[in-house]
Amino acid sequence: PELLTKGKIETKHVSAIEKSKEGLTKAKEILTRLGVEPSEDDCIAVQHVCAIVSFRSANLIAATLGAILTRLKDNKNAPRLRTTVGIDGSLYKMHPQYSRRLHKTVRRLVPESDVRFLLSESGSGKGAALVTAWAYRLADQTRQIAETLAEFRLTKDQLLEVKKRMRTEIQNGLSKNTQNTATVKMLPTYVRSTPDGSENGDFLALDLGGTNFRVLLVKIRSGKRRTVEMHNKIYAIPIEVMQGTGEELFDHIVYCISDFLDYMGMKNARLPLGFTFSFPCRQTSLDAGILVNWTKGFKATDCEGEDVVSLLREGIKRREEFDLDVVAVVNDTVGTMMTCAYEEPTCEVGLIAGTGSNACYMEEMRNIETVDGVDGRMCVNMEWGAFGDNGCLDDIRTQYDNAVDDLSLNAGKQKYEKMCSGMYLGEIVRNILIDLTKRGFLFRGQISETLKTRGIFETKFLSQIESDRLALLQVRGILQHLGLDSTCDDSIIVKEVCGAVSRRAAQLCGAGMAAVVD
């Protein structure tokens, strides 16, 4: 009856029976207590059964552990895994063969792993205290990270205040008495209306506004079936040209035009040309624009205060290969508005949310005091990137914004643009990550040389990390591609940082646009 009763043979009995020297004696004692009279063969058989059961247990645990170790190895994308398994439990501790069998099977199943087994002392008791301590530390860390990112979470009242201040600066830019000191310059473009569909002909277009330069042939056909056909080629502008002399920059631009005309077989055609020049310009006519100041990383000398159309014409003259009729110089915001207005006549605002940030819109002539005339409308290039240069945004700027500004080519200028344009968002994120790493919240507290490198965290990575389609493992892959050895916890924090920075950028841009359309 005792042998038929569940629970009468305990795990400690199995461990005792399997001992090499005294196992058979223990088997006889245990079986006798259970009311049977075992022979020596019975004891050997029982010992064999115990060995089979415990061996299977060790193999099953080893197989499961092997699956876990393989996943860890895959997660780390490492050719070989080196790790430690913390282990506790009476079977592992007391059974004479269990630990050896477990270790041997794990190493056989996962040969590409170096596994150390560490026996825990009072794991269930001490562990509870350690988990509690960890939870306290994590809660404190989470709170501190939340406090850091809270500066980027603007309230509705703060955004309404930004809108109000933008409206004030818009008025200052439009008024003759305050335009010189205004941060938002509200520059007249001499574009007096949007397209009406009657436009027709072949035109050459240049587009300079970032690290790439485009040359385009645009064929516009009017009539019932209006069409716009474009051919273009993109050219890189090396950093040494962006920050060299003005002559070198415009010679490079003219070289690109020459190459494009060769490419299109149009070297002898004299076409009307429109020049999209996406930097602050004070226009005196449609085909004349004085560069106020460089932005977006450009620093070419002998250009500020000069007419960019004249600089282009001089470059064409120096090359002596072709001639062009420069008809208009426009800002990229104006080009955007005009392109969309050709498709949708109600469009009267242009917004750029890219490397830089800017807007334009059709303003009533009577409100533009810097230009003669009160009838009709004119497109105004706001140049709103400089909003805040007078300190009106200092109350919502952070230490990270200041760090990015201090190390920029134009420190103290374009403050609004540096808070919401693509050229700077990655740098803001990088500065936050450095601070969080210094405080021990990221990358095990180790600031890598990669993280110290300015410009390494490009805005395209920020966009990829925020993508809803990306799992944390893929986010981690992006960080590792950048040389940042991260855990999944690091990936969660980095994704949260990227979200806070880009959300604020979009909200600030939206507040500015609200000031225009309201």
Number of C-alpha atoms within 10 A of each C-alpha: 7 13 13 9 9 8 9 13 15 9 16 12 17 25 24 21 28 25 17 11 9 11 19 22 14 20 25 21 16 20 19 12 13 16 11 14 12 16 10 13 10 15 21 18 14 20 22 13 14 19 18 11 11 20 15 14 15 22 19 14 13 22 18 12 18 20 14 12 22 18 12 15 18 13 14 18 11 12 9 15 19 13 14 11 13 12 13 15 13 10 17 17 15 15 20 17 19 20 15 12 17 22 16 13 19 23 15 14 16 19 13 16 20 14 17 12 12 11 14 15 13 11 15 12 9 12 13 12 12 13 11 12 12 12 12 12 12 13 12 12 16 14 12 15 18 13 11 16 17 11 15 19 15 16 10 11 9 15 20 16 14 25 22 16 19 24 18 14 25 22 19 20 25 24 18 13 12 14 20 12 12 21 24 27 28 29 23 25 27 20 17 17 14 20 16 12 17 11 12 14 12 16 17 23 22 21 20 18 19 20 15 12 18 19 23 20 20 16 15 17 17 14 10 7 6 14 13 13 10 14 12 16 14 13 17 12 17 13 12 13 18 20 15 16 16 20 19 17 24 21 20 20 22 22 16 21 24 19 16 22 19 12 12 12 10 13 16 12 11 13 18 16 19 21 23 20 22 23 23 25 28 21 20 15 13 17 19 22 24 19 19 16 17 18 20 24 15 21 21 19 15 12 20 17 13 17 19 22 20 15 18 19 16 15 21 21 14 12 13 8 12 16 16 15 13 20 14 20 27 25 25 24 27 28 21 17 24 22 15 18 20 18 13 13 13 10 17 19 22 23 18 17 16 13 18 21 24 27 26 29 22 22 21 15 20 14 15 22 15 16 16 9 12 12 9 12 19 22 27 27 28 26 25 25 25 23 26 23 17 14 11 14 15 13 8 14 17 15 12 17 22 18 14 22 21 13 11 15 14 17 13 16 21 23 25 23 28 26 28 25 24 23 22 24 25 25 24 27 24 25 20 22 22 20 16 21 19 15 15 14 21 22 20 14 14 16 18 14 9 13 19 12 11 14 15 15 21 17 23 13 17 23 15 16 26 19 12 7 9 12 13 17 14 15 24 26 20 18 20 14 10 14 14 19 17 19 18 14 13 22 23 14 17 25 19 16 24 24 19 18 22 24 16 18 22 15 18 21 26 15 21 24 19 17 17 18 9 7
